[in-house]
Each structure stands twice: as C-alpha cells, then as structure tokens.
C-alpha cells in the first residue's frame, strides 16, 4: 500500500487535471502486474513478440507511436527506442514509476503524450468519433501499436455511460467507439499492430465456466494473426472461488 500511495502521489502533479481520475486505475493495474508477474509473463512476451514481428520488415524507422502505452510491460520499449528515431507514448496517464524507469534505462528519444483515445466526447457531442485523427499530424510516422487498449475503451466508456442521462448517447455507443478505433488504425498509412483482449471467462475452482463477456461488444476483429489466453486474475487474486481468463488477439 505504501508503494502504491507513493506512486499515486508522485503521478498526481505530473498529470493533467482532466485525467487525474484515471491515476487510481493505473496504480491498481501496476500493483496487480507486480503481484501477477509470473502468470502474466507469457502474455507479455507474446505481446512483445507480436510488436517485434510487425516492425521487423520496415525499411524506414523514423517515428513509432504506442497507443495505450500503460506500464510498458507489453511492448518492447527498449528495442523500439533503439530502432526508431522517435517513440511517442500515448495514454491518459503516465505513472511516475514508468517515467522513472525510462530515465533509468537512458531512453532519451521518447515523448509522452496524455490523450483520451476513446472518442467519447465526439460521440456525446453528436460528431463522428475519430479518436486517431491526430496521427495524421505526426511527422515521419512509420509504425503504430495499439497495445491492449481497445477493450479498455469499451470499459471506460461503459463507466461514463452509466452516469449519463438516459437518451444522451446512442444505445450502441460502445460498438461505435470500438469500431472507430479499428477504422482509425485501418486509415493510417503507416504499418500498424493491434493487440487486444476480446473477451473474458470466469472459471470456478472446479473448472466450470460461470460467465463469459464480449469485450468487443459485437465488433469482429479482422485478420487475426495470433491468439492466446491471458490469466488476468488467477485464483485468489479477486476471489478464492474463481479465476478470470481473457482471450487476446494480435493483428
């Protein structure tokens, strides 16, 4: 708890006021990642391998952008930093622990940007969501990674929807926002790599499936190259009675 509190406190002044509400979620994820490091390792290695494969054949390696950079555990940031002239990390929150790690590793060609990548405000304002339109203004863009972000767009927007007056947002708002992210990636001229969890399953101690949930809200991910399971919450993490396993795909 002390380390979590310190990370939270150190991140607060470094984060824009509008995004401070997301600090607690990021700190909680950082804490869980530490507790579950052993069972998450294969997932993280698979993610990093998918990113490496995606940029392996690039002839130009000027600017790379990581959408949903988070804890930097699922992207090969040292290789990206050593391969590309500039690496841009985009997320709502960049924890103080992540900033310190980058400094300690001597990665000097990284730029941190705080940005809401959901497109929620556009949809709420009656506009067509184009959350990745800003990438058109990134100079010399050669590579874009969406790293375990897409499902979080749906979850975060779901929490916002719960607080909205009835009728303000379309009934299929989450589907719209997830599709907008996929459309944005498809419109990028640069090489892209999408990694996302698509659904989760709750399994009890006897191995019986108790619940499944579609994190894509009906949107189908095209051209899947690889898939694997991610034990997000092993037995005892959330409850002694069940574990939660997510399916992850790489495109």
C-alpha positions as CSV (number, residue, x, y, z in Angstrom):
1,X,0.0,0.0,0.0
2,X,2.9,2.4,0.7
3,X,4.4,2.0,-2.7
4,X,1.0,2.4,-4.4
5,X,0.4,5.6,-2.4
6,X,3.8,7.0,-3.3
7,X,3.3,6.2,-7.0
8,X,-0.1,7.9,-6.9
9,X,1.2,11.0,-5.1
10,X,4.1,11.3,-7.4
11,X,2.0,10.9,-10.5
12,X,-0.7,13.5,-9.4
13,X,1.2,16.7,-10.2
14,X,2.6,15.3,-13.5
15,X,-0.9,14.6,-14.8
16,X,-3.4,17.0,-16.4
17,X,-6.4,17.8,-14.1
18,X,-8.8,16.2,-16.6
19,X,-7.0,12.9,-16.5
20,X,-6.3,12.6,-12.7
21,X,-9.3,10.4,-12.2
22,X,-7.6,7.6,-14.2
23,X,-4.5,7.6,-11.9
24,X,-6.0,5.2,-9.4
25,X,-6.9,2.7,-12.1
26,X,-3.3,2.9,-13.4
27,X,-1.8,2.4,-10.0
28,X,-4.1,-0.5,-9.3
29,X,-3.0,-2.1,-12.6
30,X,0.7,-1.5,-11.7
31,X,0.1,-3.2,-8.3
32,X,-1.7,-6.2,-9.9
33,X,1.0,-6.6,-12.5
34,X,3.6,-6.9,-9.8
35,X,1.6,-9.5,-7.9
36,X,0.8,-11.5,-11.0
37,X,4.1,-11.1,-12.8
38,X,4.7,-14.8,-13.1
39,X,1.4,-15.7,-14.6
40,X,1.3,-12.6,-16.8
41,X,4.8,-13.3,-18.2
42,X,3.7,-15.4,-21.2
43,X,1.1,-12.9,-22.2
44,X,3.6,-10.0,-22.1
45,X,6.2,-12.0,-24.0
46,X,3.6,-12.8,-26.7
47,X,2.6,-9.1,-26.9
48,X,6.2,-8.0,-27.3
49,X,6.9,-10.7,-29.9
50,X,3.9,-9.6,-32.0
51,X,5.2,-6.0,-32.0
52,X,8.7,-7.1,-33.0
53,X,7.3,-9.1,-35.8
54,X,5.2,-6.2,-37.0
55,X,8.1,-3.8,-37.4
56,X,10.7,-6.3,-38.4
57,X,10.4,-5.7,-42.2
58,X,10.1,-1.9,-42.0
59,X,12.7,-0.1,-44.2
60,X,12.1,3.3,-42.6
61,X,12.1,3.5,-38.9
62,X,11.6,7.2,-38.0
63,X,8.6,7.6,-35.7
64,X,6.7,4.9,-33.8
65,X,3.6,5.6,-31.7
66,X,2.3,3.4,-29.0
67,X,-1.4,3.9,-28.2
68,X,-2.2,2.8,-24.6
69,X,1.4,2.6,-23.6
70,X,0.4,2.0,-19.9
71,X,3.0,0.2,-17.8
72,X,5.3,-0.6,-20.9
73,X,5.2,-4.3,-19.9
74,X,3.6,-5.4,-23.2
75,X,5.7,-3.5,-25.7
76,X,9.4,-4.0,-26.3
77,X,10.2,-0.4,-25.5
78,X,14.0,-0.8,-25.3
79,X,14.0,-2.2,-28.9
80,X,11.6,0.4,-30.1
81,X,13.7,3.2,-28.6
82,X,16.9,1.7,-30.1
83,X,15.3,1.1,-33.5
84,X,13.2,4.3,-34.2
85,X,14.4,7.9,-34.2
86,X,11.4,8.9,-32.0
87,X,8.9,6.9,-29.9
88,X,5.7,8.6,-28.9
89,X,3.8,7.0,-25.9
90,X,0.2,8.0,-25.7
91,X,-2.1,7.3,-22.8
92,X,-4.4,9.0,-20.3
93,X,-1.8,8.7,-17.5
94,X,1.9,8.1,-17.4
95,X,2.8,6.9,-14.0
96,X,5.7,8.3,-12.1
97,X,7.1,4.8,-11.9
98,X,7.1,4.5,-15.6
99,X,8.8,7.9,-16.1
100,X,11.5,6.9,-13.7
101,X,12.0,3.6,-15.4
102,X,12.5,5.3,-18.7
103,X,15.1,7.7,-17.2
104,X,16.9,4.8,-15.5
105,X,17.1,3.0,-18.8
106,X,18.5,6.0,-20.5
107,X,15.8,6.2,-23.2
108,X,16.0,9.8,-24.4
109,X,14.1,9.6,-27.7
110,X,10.7,9.0,-26.1
111,X,7.9,11.6,-25.9
112,X,5.0,11.2,-23.5
113,X,1.5,12.5,-24.5
114,X,-1.6,12.4,-22.4
115,X,-4.7,11.9,-24.5
116,X,-8.1,10.4,-24.3
117,X,-8.2,7.9,-27.2
118,X,-11.8,6.8,-26.7
119,X,-13.6,9.3,-29.0
120,X,-16.3,9.5,-26.3
121,X,-16.6,13.3,-26.3
122,X,-17.1,13.4,-30.0
123,X,-19.9,10.9,-29.9
124,X,-21.5,12.7,-26.9
125,X,-21.4,15.9,-29.0
126,X,-23.1,14.3,-31.9
127,X,-20.0,14.1,-34.0
128,X,-18.4,11.2,-35.8
129,X,-15.7,9.9,-33.5
130,X,-12.2,10.0,-35.0
131,X,-10.0,9.3,-32.0
132,X,-6.9,8.6,-34.1
133,X,-7.2,11.6,-36.4
134,X,-4.3,13.3,-34.6
135,X,-1.9,10.7,-36.0
136,X,-2.2,12.4,-39.4
137,X,-0.2,15.3,-37.9
138,X,2.6,13.1,-36.6
139,X,5.7,13.7,-38.8
140,X,7.5,10.8,-40.4
141,X,5.1,8.2,-38.9
142,X,6.2,4.7,-39.8
143,X,4.7,2.5,-37.1
144,X,1.7,2.5,-34.8
145,X,0.9,0.0,-32.0
146,X,-2.4,-0.3,-30.2
147,X,-1.4,-2.1,-27.1
148,X,-4.2,-3.8,-25.0
149,X,-6.2,-0.6,-25.3
150,X,-9.3,-1.4,-27.3
151,X,-11.1,-3.3,-24.6
152,X,-10.3,-0.6,-22.1
153,X,-12.0,2.0,-24.4
154,X,-15.2,0.0,-24.0
155,X,-14.8,-0.5,-20.3
156,X,-14.0,3.2,-19.6
157,X,-16.8,4.4,-21.9
158,X,-19.2,2.0,-20.2
159,X,-18.5,3.6,-16.8
160,X,-19.1,7.1,-18.3
161,X,-22.4,5.9,-20.0
162,X,-23.6,4.7,-16.6
163,X,-23.5,8.3,-15.3
164,X,-25.2,9.8,-18.4
165,X,-28.8,10.9,-18.6
166,X,-31.0,8.4,-20.5
167,X,-31.0,9.1,-24.2
168,X,-28.0,11.3,-24.4
169,X,-25.8,8.6,-26.1
170,X,-26.7,6.1,-28.7
171,X,-27.7,2.6,-27.5
172,X,-24.8,1.1,-29.4
173,X,-22.3,3.7,-28.3
174,X,-19.6,1.2,-27.2
175,X,-19.8,-0.6,-30.5
176,X,-19.4,2.7,-32.3
177,X,-16.3,3.7,-30.2
178,X,-14.6,0.3,-30.7
179,X,-15.3,0.3,-34.4
180,X,-14.0,3.9,-34.6
181,X,-10.6,2.8,-33.2
182,X,-10.4,0.0,-35.8
183,X,-11.3,2.3,-38.6
184,X,-8.7,4.8,-37.4
185,X,-6.0,2.2,-37.5
186,X,-7.1,1.0,-40.9
187,X,-6.8,4.6,-42.3
188,X,-3.2,5.0,-41.2
189,X,-0.7,4.9,-44.0
190,X,2.0,3.6,-41.6
191,X,2.4,-0.1,-40.5
192,X,0.1,-0.9,-37.6
193,X,0.0,-3.6,-34.9
194,X,-3.2,-4.2,-32.9
195,X,-3.1,-6.3,-29.7
196,X,-6.3,-6.5,-27.7
197,X,-8.2,-8.8,-25.4
198,X,-11.5,-9.6,-27.0
199,X,-13.5,-11.5,-24.2
200,X,-13.1,-12.9,-20.8
201,X,-14.3,-16.0,-19.0
202,X,-14.9,-16.5,-15.3
203,X,-14.0,-20.1,-14.2
204,X,-14.7,-21.5,-10.8
205,X,-12.5,-23.8,-8.7
206,X,-13.9,-26.9,-10.3
207,X,-13.1,-25.6,-13.8
208,X,-16.7,-24.8,-14.6
209,X,-17.4,-21.7,-16.7
210,X,-19.6,-19.3,-14.7
211,X,-19.6,-16.2,-17.0
212,X,-18.3,-15.0,-20.4
213,X,-18.3,-11.5,-21.7
214,X,-17.7,-10.0,-25.1
215,X,-15.3,-7.0,-24.6
216,X,-15.7,-6.0,-28.3
217,X,-19.5,-5.6,-27.9
218,X,-20.2,-7.4,-31.2
219,X,-17.3,-5.9,-33.2
220,X,-15.3,-8.6,-35.1
221,X,-11.6,-8.2,-35.2
222,X,-10.4,-8.9,-38.8
223,X,-7.2,-10.6,-40.0
224,X,-6.2,-12.1,-36.6
225,X,-2.7,-13.5,-36.9
226,X,-2.3,-15.0,-33.4
227,X,-4.3,-15.5,-30.2
228,X,-3.6,-16.7,-26.7
229,X,-5.0,-16.7,-23.2
230,X,-4.1,-14.1,-20.5
231,X,-4.8,-15.2,-16.9
232,X,-5.7,-11.6,-15.8
233,X,-6.9,-12.7,-12.3
234,X,-5.6,-16.1,-11.2
235,X,-7.4,-18.0,-8.4
236,X,-7.2,-15.9,-5.2
237,X,-6.5,-12.5,-6.9
238,X,-10.1,-11.3,-6.9
239,X,-11.7,-14.3,-5.1
240,X,-10.6,-17.7,-3.8
241,X,-13.6,-19.2,-5.7
242,X,-12.8,-18.2,-9.3
243,X,-10.2,-17.0,-11.8
244,X,-10.6,-14.8,-14.9
245,X,-9.0,-15.5,-18.2
246,X,-9.0,-13.2,-21.2
247,X,-8.6,-14.1,-24.8
248,X,-6.1,-11.9,-26.6
249,X,-5.5,-11.5,-30.3
250,X,-2.8,-9.8,-32.4
251,X,-3.4,-8.3,-35.8
